[in-house]
Amino acid sequence: CKWFVKGKYIYFNCICMCSSGIQGDENLKTMMEGTVMRKVKSRTWKKQRHFKLQEDCMTIWYKSKKTGHSHSTFSVSDVEAVREGHQSEVLQSIANEFPPDRCFTFVFRGRRGNLDLIAESPEEAQSWIQGMRKLIENLESMGQREKLDQWICDWFQKADKNKDGRMNFKEVKDLLKMMNIDMNEHHALRLFQMADKSESGTLEDDEFVLFYKMLTQREDVLLIFQQYSENGQKLSLMEIEDFLHEEQLEPEKSRQHALKLIECYEPSDTAKKLHAMTFDGFLMYLCSPEGSIFNPQHDVIYQDMTHPLNHYFISSSHNTYLIEDQLRGHSSVEGYIRALKRGCRCVEIDCWDGPNGEPIVYHGHTLTSKIFFRDVVHCLNNYAFRVSFQTILYVVHCRFYKTEKHKSLQHLNSILGDKLLKTTLDGKLPSKLPSPEELKGKILLKGKKIGGLEDCMQEHTDDTFSGEVSDEDEAAEMDEEHLRNDILRKKGKVRASPLTFRQELIESFGTCVLAFHLFVLLGFVCAEDVLNLTLFFFQKSKQSLSKALSDCIVYCKSVPFTSFSDALQHSKFYEISSFTESKSRKHIKEAAVDFVLHNCRQLTRVYPSGLRTDSSNFNPQEMWNVGCQIVALNFQTAGLEMDLNDGRFSQNGRCGYVLKPAFMRSMDSKFDPENPAGREDYRPLTLSVQVISGQQLPKVNNKEGSIIDPLVRVEIHGVPMDQARQETKYIDNNGFNPSWNETLQFTVHVPELALVRFVVEDYDKTSKNDFVGQYTLPFTSIQQGYRHIHLLSKDGTSIPPSSLFVHIRISDLT
């Protein structure tokens, strides 16, 4: 890349947003000149700020109009999307004050809050909306080389303290620290002097490019390149074919594929004409999606989508409206937007009575904030089918209460229209669930229903008919007699251990958590008192349901679960039962084979315990091991559990549906996750992972001089026999280009269910290691050979150019 100086900044001409095609963009010119706009945080907090696009066309700077007030910045790369008009709750709350053509929202990646802005005129608003969209579009179209160059440019500007467009040796040393490099000063000085061709004592333009190239020389990749290159300078077409066949395990030598790689990744036109690849081209290929550990063929919908719905794992969220904790947390349509854009196909709506006849959504019996049901439905209508080009469906897990049922149905009908499925697809009584392909573009409701699907097929004219059903609250999952017996059985525990008893109650009555805590504080510690209060809530949950609303529940009727034997004899294919995580574990422990068979016939939903008031998650893998389809997690909470969920649904075009293995779809299934060797097609595999090196790992501690000591852990998540983890040694003070060259080996008994998680941590001998980055993918989506693993942050967003370089081999267990 060539560099040039403009004012006091250095740019790359290959990524500078002000070059050639973008340079004449009037919207960007307006952004660079700066604009005064209102930043809005609430109905009462609206303050003017001066916003300006920096000359790097990558940074937005803003400052209060008051002199001396500190300024803030954010990167264009942090912005995921721009929404026009009143498309946030904050802007909706002030819709009467400011017209929509002056309002817009910057939506940030990860879990960072949105930025709501109001321009002084519609023209200024459009300049920022269209300009930012163009900047985002250009970022997304960048190649791997351009992204790396942008990363270098960002670091250069951070280190160039006096902004003179050149760097002296002190600034270079500071830069190395910032970039996670603890380099010997003499070695750093030697590289600096070698790059300083002008002998000016500073690096500028091409000199800094040379310095960085020496700094980032990939010896690990160079050795592989030289192994296959006869002259050590380039790879011929035949040598590329040999590498692809012998190392990357391409099924057969393919000249067409080799030519395609040269065309895509070779930067030298001379080499292209010779049908050869230089080292730079070879490195670009290995850093590309084709050189990734994740099979790019799985980045599109490749699975058969014509199976019944219960044959798929379905990406599902719990209490989707919450973006914080379960007791006092904030409810927001943003929770739905984030989940839907993340590929979630099953969302949850708790609908309650609201002001002025408008139903509201919140976590009942708690202090969580409230949002309007109609806004949630609008959100579903706007975002439910944006995830992939081949949209399928959403199962909306609904709970309706009291008098607002008819208003809820009115909103569903008026907003969703034909997208809402209200009858069987062909108007006939089916014998099995429809497929995702058949349900494409439809929204299904899951909830309580009067009678069965058979009753809905009969002609009726009385839409006001209603019947009594128990609401979908966790407390209503068991009948009253069972509930009374269960509490009376635990009666003696109150005096011995009131805390334990309260925990058991909370486990069963998640939505009544706050009320139970209040009862305890008021002195209700007697078993009889708690029993009476519990039954009071249960009796209150018995509600009448309108026939019209009941008829909207077509393929997903919620029913309580009694036993697997009872379900085998009496359950219908369209019935679905919900289990708390603890009940699921109990059934898995006692009757795993029966659980697998149950899930071959109908849908099962599993949701977090009511004790998880902090919105933490359970491990979904053990539920997937028995074929549970709708394993609902709190999408707002980052961590291992969401990493596994993201990994599971990273395949099949991220459409939110993954076809279950054949042995979990057959009605003759005898699969036991505790004893996988009992399968007829049992074929254990060996996974060998050589962890070679790391590249530009992020810092986790911003203290001056702090450098990470990285280690890599490889985890297998699957059936109990496959659960395993191994890790490398840690590397002292090198997060920039650490080298491990360690091989970790695993036996995988059920590869169809296994997930592989790569974790990088900063080793600390005195306390818990700090998280650096991770990447999780299905075992079946792994590409063998020399591969890069592009790391993700804790909240699942990319952190380029951070990566691991590994060599993968999968073989039959001998």
N, C-alpha and C positions, 0 to 999 in steps of 0.2 A: 504493500500500500504506500502511496505517496502522501506526504504531509505538506501542508502549507500554513503560513502564519497569516492571521487576520486580526489586526489590533493586537491584543495581548493574549490571544487564545490560539491553541494549536488544534487542528482538526484533521480527521482522515477524509480525503475526498471521496472515498467509497461509501461513507455513511453520513457525511454531513448533510443535514436536512435542508441546507440553504444552497445546495449546488444544483446545477442544470435544471431538471424538470420541476423542482420545488422552489427554486430561487424566486420565481416571479409570482408566487402564490400570495394573493392579497390578504388572505386570512392569516397566514403566518407573519406577514409584515405587521398587521394590526397587533398580533400577540406579542411580537418583539418590541413594538413601540410601548406597550403596556396599557392596561385598562383598569379603571377603578370600578370595583363591583362589590356587592354586599355578600359577605359570607354569612350563612344562616345556620344556626345550631338548634334553634327552637322558635316558637311563636314570638317569644320576647327577646331572643338574642339574635340581632341582625346588625352586623358591624361592617363598615367599609374597609376594604383592603385593596392595595395596589398590586395587581397581578401582572407578571411579565414573563415572557418566554426568553430564556437566556440564549446567548449567541451560539451555544453548542446545539441548540434545537433539541435538547434532551432533558432540560431542567426547567421547571416552573418555579419562579421566585415570587414571593408575595410578602407584603409588609404593611403595617398599619400606617395610615396617613399621618399619624402623630410623629413628630420628629424624635428620633432616638429610640423608637420602639424596635425591639429585635425582630428580625425577619425569619422566614421559614422557607424551605424549599421541598419539592418532591420531584421524583423522576417521572418522565413520560412513561417509562417502562413499568411503573407501578400502577398505571391506570388501565383497567381492563375494558371499560366501555364508557360512553357518554350517553346519558338519557336526557331527552328534551322534555320541556314542560314540567308539569307537576307529577313527576314519577317517583317521588319519595314521600314518606309520611310527613317529613318536616315541611316540604314545599306544599303538600296538600293542605296542611294546617293553616297556611297563609295564602291559600288560593284566591281569597276574596280581596287581598291587598295588592297582589302583583299578577299581571296576566301571564299565561303559560309561555308566550313567545319571548319572554325575558328571563325565563327560569331554565336551569339545567343542572345536571348532577354528574360529577365525576365518580365513577365506581372503581374502588381500588381492589387490587388482587388480595387474596387471602381474607383475613378477618378484620382488616383495617376499616374503620368507619368511612362512609361516603362523605364527599364534599359537596354541599349544596350552595349554589351561587345564583345571584340575581344581577343581571346586567342593567345598565341604564337605558338601553334601547334594544329592540329586537335585532337590529343590524349587528351590534356588538356581541350579542348572545350568539348569533349565527357564526360570526367570525371565530369565536372560541370553540363552538361545537364542531364546525366543519374542519377547522385547523387542527384540533386535537385528534379528531378521527383520522385525518390524513397522516399525522405523526404516528399514531398507533398502527395504521395500515402499513406504513413503511417499516416500522419495527418488526411487524409480524412477517414481512416478506424478506427480511434479512436472511442471508445464508449463515452457515456456521462460522466462516471466516469473518464476516462483517460483525457478527455478535461478539466475537473475541476482540476484534479491533475496537469496538465500542467500549468494551470492558477496560481495555488498556487506556483508551482516551479518558474515561472517567477517572481512573486512578491518576493519570498524569495531571489532570486539573486539580485533584485533591492535593497532590504533592507540590505543585507549582505555587508555593505560598505567595510570592510577590507578583504573580501573574505576568511575568515578562516573556513567557513563551520559551523559556530555556531552563535547564535544571543543573545546578551545581552539585558537587558530590554530597554535600550535607542533605540536600533535598532528595537525592537518590537514596541515601541511607534511610531517611524517613519513609520514603516510598516503599522500600523493601520491608520495613516493619509493618506498614499498613497492609501490605500484600501477603502477610503471614510467612515472611522469609527471614530466618535468622542466619544470615550469611557471614562468613568470616570477612572482616573488614579489608584484609589484604587482597582476598579474592575479589571482593566487590570493587575495590579500587583498580585492580588489574583489568577487569571487564570494562570499567568506566573509561580507563585510559585507552583501551583498544578501540572503543566505540568513538572516542573523541578525535575524529580524523582531523578536525580543524585546529586541534591543540589549543582551544580557547579556554579550557577549564570548565566548560559547560557542554551539555548535550542539547541539540536542537534538531528539528526536522528528522532527516534520515538517520542521524546519529543515535537518536533515542530508539528508533525502530531496530537498528543493529544491536544496540544494548539489550533490548527486550528479547530479540531472537537468540542471542547468546545465552541469556538468562533462562529461556524456556526450551532449550534444546532437548528434544525427547529422545534420550539415549535408548530407552526401552523399545520405542517404535523403530528407531534407526537400526537396531540389531536385527529385528525381524525383516526389515526392508532389505538389508544387506544379505541376509540368509537366502533370499529368493532372487536377488539381483546379481547377475553375473559380473557386471562391471561396477556395482556399488553406486551408480549414478542414476539409473532409471530401471523400471520394470518393463520388459517387453510384453506384448500381448500374451504370449505363451506363458511367461512367468506369472502374470496376473492370474491366468487360468489355473496354474498349478497351485498358487496360494489359496484361491477361492475353493478349490477342490480338496486340498490336503488339510488346510487349517480351518477354513470356515465351513467345511463339510457341505459345500454345494452338492446337490445330488449327482450332477455330472458336469464335466467341463463345458462351459458355455462361452463361446467367443462373443456372442451378442451381449451377454451380461458384462463381460470385461470391457467391451467397447463403450457400453452405456456408462460404466463407472468412469472411464477416461473422459468422456464427454461432459459428465456432470461435475467432476471434482478436480480435474487437472487444470491448473491455472496457466500453464505454459502453452501458447498456441503452437510453438515449435514441436513440443512433445506430442500434442494432439495429432499433428500432421504425421508424425512417425508412429502413431498408435502405441504410444508409450506413456508411462506414468512416472513423474518425478517423486521425490520423497515428500514434497509439499502436498501433492495430489493424493498420495497414499495416506498421509496423516489426515487430510480433509475427509477422505472416505471413511476412515476408522472413527472419526468424530461425528459423522453424519447419522441420520436415522437408520440408514442401511447398515451402518457399523455398530448400531446400538445392540444391547442385550435383548431388547424387546423386538419380537418379530413384527416388522412393519405390515405383513399380510394380515395381522390380527388387529390392525388399526382401522379396519373397515369392518362392516357387518359381514362375517364369513360363515356364521353358523346357520343351521336350518331354523327358520323362524315360523314353521308351520306346525310345530308340536302344540299340544294343549298348554295353557298358561301355567299349570302346576308342574310342568317339566322344566321350568326355568328358575334360576336364582334371580331375584328382583331387587334392585337397589332401592332401599327403603329408609325413611327417616321417622324419628319419633318426636312428637311435639314440635313439628316443623316450624311453628310460629315463634318459638323461643330462640333468642340468640344469646341468652345468658343462662342463669340457673333456673331451677324449677319452682322456687318459692317467691322470689322478688324480682326475677329477671324481666328483661324487656321483651315484649311481644312485638313482632314486626313482620310486614310482608316481605322484608328483605330476607328473612329466614327461608321463605318459599323460593324467592328468586335465586338465592345462592345454592339451595339444594337442587332445584330444577336444572340450573346451568351446570351443576356438577354431575348430572346424569341420574339423579334420583327419579324413580318411577312410581313411588308410593309415598304420598305425603299424608299428614294427619291434620284434621281440623276439629277442634273442640268448640262447638257452637252453643252459646248460651243466650239467655234473655238479655236484651240491651235496652238503651234509652230510646224513647220515641218509637217503639215497635221495631227497632233495627237489631237483628241478632248480632252478637259480638263473639270474638274468638279470644280465648285466654285459657290458662291452666286453672280449671275450676277449684274453688275452695282455697286459693292461694292469693298472694299479693302481686302476682305478675300483672304487667300492664295489659291493656285490652286494645284490640283492633276490630274494625268492622268486618263482618262476614262477607259483605259485598266486595270489599277491597281485596280480600283473599281470592274470591272467585274471579275478579278481574285479573289478578296476578296469574292465576292458573290459565286463563284464556290467552294471556299475552306471552307467557313463557313456557307453557307445558310442552310445546313441540319445537323448541329451538335447538335441542341438543345435537341432533344429527340430521343429515339430509333425509334419512328414512325414519320418520317419526312413527312411534308405535302408540302406546297408550299410557295412561296414568290411572292407577287405582287410588282413589282418594278415600282414606279411612276417616269417615265422618261420625261425629256424635252430635245428635240433635236433642235439644231440651225444651220442655215446656211449650209456651205459646208461640214461639217464633218459627215453628216448623213450616208453616205455610209461607212466611216471608222468605225463609231460607230456600224453599223450593222455587219461589218466584224469581229470586236472584239466579239460581242455578239455570232455570229455563231461559230467562231473558238474556243472560250474559253468555252462557255456553252454547245455547241453541242446539244444533244438531250434533255438536261434539259430545254432548251428554248422552250416554247410552241408556235408554229407558225401556228397551225391550230386547228380546233375543235377536240375533243378527238377521235371521231369515223368517222371524215371526213364528217359528215352530219350536216345539219342546225338544231341546238337544239332549244328548246322552253323555256329553263330556264338555269340558271347558273349551272355548274357542282359543285360537292361537294368537300370538302377538301380530302376526301378519294380517289376520282377519280383523283384528281390533285396531288396526292402524288409524291414528287420528281420532281416537275415541277416549273419553274419560269415563271410567267406571266408578260407581260409589260402592263402598263397603260399609255395612252397618246392619242394624237390626231390621227385621222384616216380618210382616204379618203373614203367616202361612208360608207356603213354599212357592217355587217357581211355577209349579203346575197350576196353582191357583191364579197366577197372573195371566195365564194363557186363556182363562175363561173370560167371556165378555162380561163387562160390568159398566154400569152408568153412574153409580153413586160414588163420586170422588170424595165425599165428605165422610165416608165410612172410616172408622178408626178402630184399632185394636190395641190391647195392652201388651207392651213388651218391656223388658228390662233394658235400661240404657247401657251404652257401651263402656261405661266406667269399669275399671278393673274390678271394683267391688261386685259388679253384677255378673262376673264370669262364673260364679257358683250360685246355686239356688239357695233360698232362704234357710231351708232345713239343714242343708250341708253347712252353711255359714254358722248357724246357731250351734250345731254340734261341734264344729271346729273350734269355736271360741270357748264353749263350755269345757271342752276337753283341755284347753290351755288355762282354765280358770285358776288353777292352783299356782301357776307360774307368776301371777301378779304379785303376790306377797313375797315370794322368794326372789324374784328378779323383775321388777317393774320395767326396767329399761329394755330387757330382752323381749318382754311382752309387747311393749310399745313398738319395738322394731319389727316384730312379726305382724302387728297390725298395719304398720306403715307399708310393709312389703306387699300386703294384699290391697291396701287402700291408698294408692299413691296420690290420688287427687285430694285426699282429705288430710294430707300431712300436717298442714298448718293448723287445722281444727284440732287434731289429736294432740299436738303440742300444747295448744291452748287449754284443752281439757285437763291435761296433766298439771299445767301450771295452776289451774283453778282447784286442783285437789281431787280430780276424778281418777283415783287410782284403784278403786274397787273394781273387781272383775264384772260385777253386775252393772255398775254404772257404765263401764266401757262397752259392755254388751248391749245395753239399751241404746246408747248413743250410736253404736255401729248399726244396729237394726233400724234405728231412725233414719240414718243415711240410706240404708238399703231400701227401706220402704219408700223413701222419697224418690229413689231412682226408678221406681215403677211408673212409667209414663205412657200416655196414649200416643199412638203414632198414626198420622193420617194415611189413608189408603194410597193417596196420590204419591206421597213421599216414599211409602213402603214399596210401591211398584217400581221406583227408580233403582232399587237394589235388585239387580238382575243376577249376576254371576258370583256375587261375593256376599252371601248372607252370613252374618256373624251368629255363631251358636256357641253355647257353653260346651266344654269338653268333659265327658264323664270317664271314658276309658277307651283304649284302642279296640277292645273286643266289641264294645257297644257301637263305636263309630263304624267298624267293619260291617255290622249288621244293619244299622239304621241311617247312617249319614248319607247325604246326597253329595254329588260331585261339586255342586255350587256352594256348599257350606264351608265356612272357614272358622277356625277356632284360634283364639289368641292365648298365649302363654307368657307369664313372667319368665325372666331368665332362670330363676330358681326352680320353677315348675318344669321348665324345659330340661334342666340338668337332671332333675329327679327322674323324668321319663327316660332320658338318655341312659342314665345309670341302670335303671331297672328293666327297660325294654327297648333297647336301641334298634333291634331288627324290626320290631313292630312299628316303631316311629318312622323308620325308613319306608316301610310298606304303606303306612298311613299317608305319607307325603307323595307317594306314587299316585294316590287316588285324588287327593284334594289339597287345597292350599292351607298353610299354617303360618301364623304371624307370631313372632317373638319380640317382646319389648323390654326395656330396661326396668329394673326394680324401682319401686317407689322410694327406696332408701337413697337413690342416686339424686339427691336434691341439688348436687353441684353440676348436674348434667354430664356426669362421667359416663363411660360406656363399658359394656361387657365385651368379652372376646367373641366375635361372631363365628369364628371358625368351628367351634364345637357344635353349633346349630347347623351350619352348612354340612357338617359331617354326617348328619342324619337326614339331609335333604330339605330342611326348612327353607321355604322360598322367600318369605318376607321377614327378614331379620332387621328390625328397625333400630337405628342408632341415632344418637344426638349429633347431627352433622356439624353443630357449632363448636364441638369440642375436639381439638386436635389430639393426636396421640397414636399409639400402636393400633388401637381398634379401628380408627378411621383410615390409617395406612393400609390395613388389611382390606377394608371395604373398597378403598380406591384401587388397590391392586387387583382384587377379584374382578372389578368391573372396568378395568383398564382395557380389557380385550373386547372383541366383537363390536368394534367401532364406538366404544363407550356409550352404547345405546341404553345401558341400564338393565339389559337382559343377558344372562349367560345360560346356555343350555346345560342342564345337569348331565353327568356321565350316564351312559346307557344302563349301568347296573343300579342306578337310582331312579330309573324311569319304568322299569319292567315290573308288572304285577306279580311276577314270580321271584322278585328280588329276595335274596336271603343275605344281603350285604350287612355285615356287622363291623362298624368302625373300630371296635376293640379287637377284632380278629380278621383283618383284611385278607389273610392267607386262605380263607375259606372260599374266596371267589374262584369261579371257573377260569376266568381270564387273568388271574393273579400273575403279575409280572413286575417284580421290584426292580428298581433302577439305581444306579450309582451316579451321584452328582459330584463332579470334581471341579472345584473353583480355585484357580490360581489367582490370588490377589497380587497384582503386579505393582501398581503405582496409583497415586492420586494427583489431581491437577487443580490448582487454584481453589483450595477448600476455604470456605468462609470463616472469618474470625467469630468467636463466640464471646470474647471478652474485649471490650474497647479500651481497656487500660493501656497506657503508653508502654510500648515494648512487649506487650503480651503476644506470645506465639503459641499456637495449639500443639499438642502432642497427640497426633491422631492415631487411632486404631480402627480396624474394620471388623465388624461382627456380621456373620452370615447366619440367618435364622431360617429354619424350615417350619412352616405352620401347616398342619394337616391333621390326619387321624392321630390318635395318641402315640402310635409306634413311630410316627414321622416327626414328632415334635423334637427339635434339636437346635442347638446353637453352638458355634465355634467362633473364635476371634483370633486375630493376628496379634503380634506384639505391637507396642506403641512406638512411634518414631519421635524422638526428642526434637522439639522446636522446629518443626517443618510442616506447615500447612500448605505450602506452595507446590512442591513437587516431591512428596514423600514416596519412598520406595520400600515395599514389603517383601515381594517375591516369596510369599508363603502359599502353600496349597492346603485347602480345607476340603474334607471329603465327607459325603453323607449318603446314607441309604434311604431311598424313598419308596415306600411300599404302595402308596396310592397316589401316583403322580397327577391323576385327573383332579384331585381335590387340593393338592398342595400349593402353597404360596411360598415364594422365596423373598426374603426381606434383607436388603443390604443396609447396614447402619454404620455411620461414621461417628465416632465420639472423641471428645478431647479427654485424654486420660488424666485422672487426678488421683494420686495415691492417698490423699487425706480425706476426700469426700467423693460424692457421687460424680461420675463422669458427666460432662456437659454434652448435650446433643449437638451435632454438627449438621448432619444431613442424612437422608434415607432414600431408598427406592424399593418398591415392592411390586412384584409381578407374578402372574400364574406360572407354575412350573412348565406348563404346556406351551407357554409363549416365549420360552427362552431360546435364543439363537446361540449356537455353539461357536467355538473359535475365539479369536481375539476380538473383544468387545469393550465398548465404553458404556458405563452406567452413569447417566446424567442425573445428578442428585436433586432431590426436592427438599424444601424447607419443612419445618414442623407442621405448617398448615397446608402442605401439599402443593405449594407453588414452586416453579422452577427457580434455580439459583445459578444461572450460567455465569462463567463457564465451568463451574465445579463438577468434577467427574471422577470416577474410578476407572482404571484400566485393568481388565481381567482376561483370563483364558478359561473357557468353559468346555467341559467334556461330560457327556451323558452316555452311559453304557449299561448293558444288562448286568445284573448282579451275578457274579460268578461264585 
